[in-house]
C-alpha cells in the first residue's frame, strides 16, 4: 500500500495468548481506517513475547518515524476503555507465549541510566473527556498497566519518546463494548492526541501558560 501522507501514526495490538484466542486489541486496531487527520495509520500486530517487543519496537520507531504511537492491549478486568499514564522498568515476572521472562524481570531499552518509571506527556484527562464527548463511551485513567507485555511495550516506546506515546487498555469484546465501539473510541483517541501534538507545536505563539489544556466548543482539543 502506498502511503498518501508524509506523517505516520503507529498503532499496535497484541495477538492471542494463554486463554485469549481472540485478542480484542488487535481485532479493533485491524479495523482502523488507513488515514486519520491526514496521517497514515500504520497497524502492527505484536506477538505476546518480550524478546519480540524489545527487539522490534526500536525498529518500528526507526522505520516509520511516527508522529504518534498508540499501543493497545486487552485487560480482562477492564470495564471501561482505559488510558494508561505510565510504565515501570522492573517487575516483569509473568511468562510470555514463549514461556520466557526478560532477564532480571527488567525492560532494557538500550538507554544509559534508564528511568524506573516513565510517564506519558500526552494529557490523558483531556483525551478521556474528548472521547466521551464524541462517543458516550466510558474512558478511565490508570497508572497500573499490569507488569506484563502491555506495560513492557509501553515502557519501551516511552523510552523512545514520551511526548507522543500512549497505551490504551480495552475490555474483551462485548464486555461491554462491541468491536465497532472499540474502533470508534480508538479513532477519537488518535484524533485528540494528534490535535494535542499539533497545538503543542504552536504553543510557543500562545498567550496561555505552558501545559494548559482546553477543549473548545467545537470539541477540538488544544494544549498550550
C-alpha positions as CSV (number, residue, x, y, z in Angstrom):
1,X,0.0,0.0,0.0
2,X,1.3,3.5,-0.9
3,X,1.2,6.0,1.9
4,X,-0.7,9.1,0.9
5,X,0.6,11.4,3.6
6,X,4.1,12.4,4.9
7,X,3.3,11.7,8.6
8,X,2.6,8.3,10.2
9,X,0.7,7.1,13.3
10,X,1.8,3.7,14.5
11,X,-0.9,1.7,16.2
12,X,-0.3,-1.8,17.6
13,X,-2.5,-4.5,19.0
14,X,-1.5,-7.9,20.5
15,X,-2.0,-11.4,19.2
16,X,-3.5,-14.3,21.0
17,X,-2.1,-15.6,24.3
18,X,-3.0,-18.0,27.1
19,X,-6.8,-18.2,27.4
20,X,-7.3,-15.3,24.9
21,X,-7.6,-16.9,21.5
22,X,-9.2,-13.7,20.1
23,X,-7.4,-10.5,21.3
24,X,-9.8,-7.6,21.3
25,X,-6.9,-5.1,21.0
26,X,-5.8,-6.4,17.5
27,X,-9.4,-7.0,16.4
28,X,-10.1,-3.3,16.9
29,X,-6.8,-2.0,15.6
30,X,-7.1,-4.1,12.4
31,X,-10.3,-2.3,11.5
32,X,-9.0,1.3,11.9
33,X,-9.1,3.4,8.7
34,X,-5.8,3.8,6.8
35,X,-5.7,7.5,7.5
36,X,-6.8,9.8,10.3
37,X,-6.3,13.6,10.4
38,X,-4.1,13.5,7.3
39,X,-1.8,10.9,8.8
40,X,-1.1,7.3,7.6
41,X,-2.3,4.8,10.1
42,X,0.3,2.0,10.3
43,X,-1.2,-1.1,12.0
44,X,1.0,-3.8,13.5
45,X,0.1,-7.0,15.3
46,X,2.6,-7.7,18.1
47,X,3.2,-11.2,19.5
48,X,2.9,-11.5,23.3
49,X,6.6,-12.1,23.6
50,X,9.1,-10.0,25.5
51,X,12.0,-10.6,23.1
52,X,10.0,-9.6,20.1
53,X,8.9,-6.4,21.7
54,X,12.4,-5.5,22.9
55,X,13.9,-6.2,19.5
56,X,11.2,-4.8,17.2
57,X,9.8,-1.7,18.9
58,X,13.0,0.4,18.2
59,X,12.9,-0.9,14.6
60,X,9.3,0.3,14.2
61,X,10.2,3.7,15.5
62,X,13.1,4.0,13.2
63,X,11.2,2.6,10.2
64,X,8.1,4.8,10.4
65,X,9.4,7.8,12.4
66,X,5.8,8.1,13.8
67,X,4.3,11.4,14.8
68,X,2.3,9.4,17.4
69,X,2.4,5.8,18.8
70,X,-0.6,4.2,20.3
71,X,-0.3,0.7,21.8
72,X,-3.5,-1.2,22.5
73,X,-3.9,-4.2,24.8
74,X,-6.7,-6.2,26.3
75,X,-7.5,-6.4,30.0
76,X,-9.8,-9.0,31.4
77,X,-10.6,-6.7,34.4
78,X,-11.2,-3.5,32.5
79,X,-14.8,-2.3,32.4
80,X,-14.0,0.9,30.6
81,X,-11.6,2.0,27.9
82,X,-8.5,2.7,30.0
83,X,-5.8,5.3,29.2
84,X,-2.5,4.3,31.0
85,X,-0.4,7.1,32.3
86,X,3.0,5.4,32.9
87,X,5.1,2.3,32.7
88,X,7.7,0.8,35.0
89,X,11.1,-0.7,34.1
90,X,11.2,-3.7,36.5
91,X,8.9,-6.4,37.8
92,X,8.2,-8.4,34.7
93,X,7.9,-11.9,36.1
94,X,4.9,-13.4,34.2
95,X,6.0,-15.7,31.3
96,X,5.0,-14.8,27.7
97,X,3.8,-17.1,24.9
98,X,7.4,-18.4,24.6
99,X,7.4,-19.3,28.3
100,X,10.0,-16.6,28.8
101,X,10.6,-13.6,31.0
102,X,13.1,-10.7,30.4
103,X,16.5,-11.0,32.1
104,X,16.1,-9.9,35.7
105,X,12.5,-9.0,35.0
106,X,13.6,-5.7,33.5
107,X,12.7,-3.8,30.4
108,X,16.0,-3.0,28.7
109,X,15.5,0.0,26.5
110,X,19.2,0.4,25.5
111,X,19.4,3.7,27.3
112,X,22.1,4.6,29.8
113,X,20.7,5.3,33.3
114,X,17.2,4.3,32.4
115,X,14.3,5.7,34.4
116,X,12.5,3.3,36.8
117,X,9.1,4.8,35.7
118,X,8.2,6.9,32.7
119,X,5.0,8.9,32.3
120,X,3.5,9.9,29.1
121,X,3.3,13.7,28.4
122,X,0.1,13.4,26.5
123,X,-2.8,14.7,28.6
124,X,-4.9,11.6,29.4
125,X,-7.6,13.7,31.1
126,X,-8.1,15.8,28.0
127,X,-8.2,12.7,25.8
128,X,-10.7,10.9,28.1
129,X,-13.1,13.9,28.1
130,X,-12.7,14.3,24.3
131,X,-13.5,10.7,23.6
132,X,-16.5,10.6,26.0
133,X,-18.0,13.7,24.4
134,X,-17.9,12.1,21.0
135,X,-18.7,8.5,21.7
136,X,-20.5,8.4,25.1
137,X,-18.2,5.5,26.0
138,X,-16.7,5.4,29.4
139,X,-13.0,6.2,29.4
140,X,-10.9,6.0,32.6
141,X,-7.3,6.7,33.6
142,X,-4.9,4.2,35.2
143,X,-1.4,4.2,36.5
144,X,-1.0,0.4,36.6
145,X,-0.7,-1.2,33.2
146,X,-0.2,-4.7,34.8
147,X,3.5,-5.6,34.6
148,X,3.1,-7.8,31.6
149,X,3.5,-7.3,27.9
150,X,1.2,-4.3,27.8
151,X,3.4,-2.4,30.3
152,X,6.5,-3.8,28.8
153,X,5.8,-2.5,25.3
154,X,4.7,0.9,26.8
155,X,7.9,1.3,28.7
156,X,9.9,0.6,25.5
157,X,8.1,3.2,23.5
158,X,8.0,5.8,26.3
159,X,11.8,5.3,26.3
160,X,11.8,6.4,22.7
161,X,9.6,9.5,23.1
162,X,7.2,10.0,26.0
163,X,5.8,13.2,24.3
164,X,4.0,11.1,21.6
165,X,3.3,7.7,23.1
166,X,0.1,6.3,24.8
167,X,-1.2,3.0,25.9
168,X,-4.9,2.0,25.8
169,X,-6.4,-1.0,27.5
170,X,-9.7,-2.3,26.2
171,X,-12.0,-4.9,27.7
172,X,-12.6,-8.2,25.9
173,X,-15.1,-8.0,23.0
174,X,-18.7,-7.3,24.0
175,X,-17.7,-6.9,27.7
176,X,-19.3,-4.4,27.3
177,X,-18.1,-2.7,24.1
178,X,-18.7,-4.1,20.6
179,X,-15.8,-4.2,18.1
180,X,-17.2,-1.2,16.3
181,X,-17.4,0.8,19.6
182,X,-13.8,0.0,20.3
183,X,-12.8,1.1,16.8
184,X,-14.7,4.3,17.3
185,X,-13.0,5.0,20.6
186,X,-9.6,4.4,19.2
187,X,-10.2,6.7,16.3
188,X,-11.2,9.5,18.7
189,X,-8.2,8.9,20.9
190,X,-5.9,9.2,17.9
191,X,-7.7,12.3,16.7
192,X,-7.4,14.0,20.1
193,X,-3.7,13.0,20.6
194,X,-2.9,14.4,17.1
195,X,-4.7,17.6,17.9
196,X,-2.8,18.0,21.2
197,X,0.5,17.4,19.4
198,X,-0.4,19.9,16.7
199,X,-1.4,22.6,19.3
200,X,1.8,21.8,21.3
201,X,3.8,22.7,18.2
202,X,2.1,26.0,18.0
203,X,2.2,26.7,21.8
204,X,5.2,28.9,21.6
205,X,3.0,31.5,20.0
206,X,0.2,31.2,22.6
207,X,-0.7,33.6,25.3
208,X,-1.7,30.7,27.6
209,X,0.8,29.3,30.2
210,X,2.6,26.2,29.0
211,X,0.8,23.0,29.9
212,X,-2.7,24.5,29.7
213,X,-5.2,22.2,28.0
214,X,-8.6,23.1,26.7
215,X,-11.5,21.7,24.6
216,X,-13.2,24.3,22.5
217,X,-17.0,24.4,21.9
218,X,-16.4,22.7,18.6
219,X,-14.8,19.8,20.6
220,X,-11.3,20.3,19.2
221,X,-8.6,19.6,21.7
222,X,-5.8,22.1,22.3
223,X,-2.7,22.2,24.6
224,X,-0.9,25.4,25.4
